[in-house]
Amino acid sequence: MKHYLDFQGMAVLAHRGGALEANENTLESFKYAHEIGCDYIETDVQITSDGIPYIFHDEDLSRIVGEKKNFNELSSQEVDELIIFSDQKIPTLRSVLQSLPTTLFQIDVKTDDVALPALRVIEECNALNRVCIASFSSQRLEVVRNLYPNICISMGPKEIIKTLLASFGLYNKSIHGQCLQVPIYQYGIKIVTQRFINYVQKKGLKIIVWTINDLKTMDKLISMGVDGIITDKPLELKQLLAKKNISS
């Protein structure tokens, strides 16, 4: 089993550092998640025009900065000059990995251009064993897999659908990916059912559900036995798990 997936109890993944409890995708939010006891943080990387991977979700700056510019059009110097959430900077991937040397990260590589530069930074920071790579592009994940076969890679959309079909006996070929990170519904199909959870876990895979922010749904998923939950409210989830005496 990959080191990233070697945990007991339920993994609480702070979505962008806990976006409803701290300013998303900042070093501040990541340190907050660490301080409340989250071993796992979910985050995103985009790349600058000069090839530096930064922690940032959106393709453009409009929502976070209020400017109609694409992130990849900016140089690293221009990104470093930006102020977000009144007093925060956009951190580089390198600075985050170095600042939190024991934290485990799920990193969504948002574009083809950022994937390999991000992996090189992860490797240079000796962090390959504490990172899981995710993407909405199965093709992008295949590129990563071919070059970094030992890193943990979450299933992409195609692999998730294949796994769902396999659970009904409709697909019998091998499927790439060490874990599943899925929404409850995808493409109008309910993915997270008790039957599917049981099937995945019998295959020796972990199933993690995103992005869950209401206590009722958290409680239901806990009772169904999922392996992890990605949430913008990591403190609330950890408190709920503590009440149930479930390690996180």
Protein Blocks (a to p, Z undefined) as FASTA:
>chain_A
ZZklmcghjddddeehiaalbcehifklmmmmmmnopabdcddddddfkopacddfbfbl
klmnopacdfklpcfklmmmpcgehiaccddfklmmmmmmmbccddddfbfklmmmmmmm
mmmnopmmmcccddfbfklmmmmmmmmmmbccdddfklmmmmmmmmnopaccdcedjbdc
ddfbgghiafbdfklmmmmmmnopacdddddfbfklmmmmmmnopabdcdfblmlmmmmm
mmnopaZZ
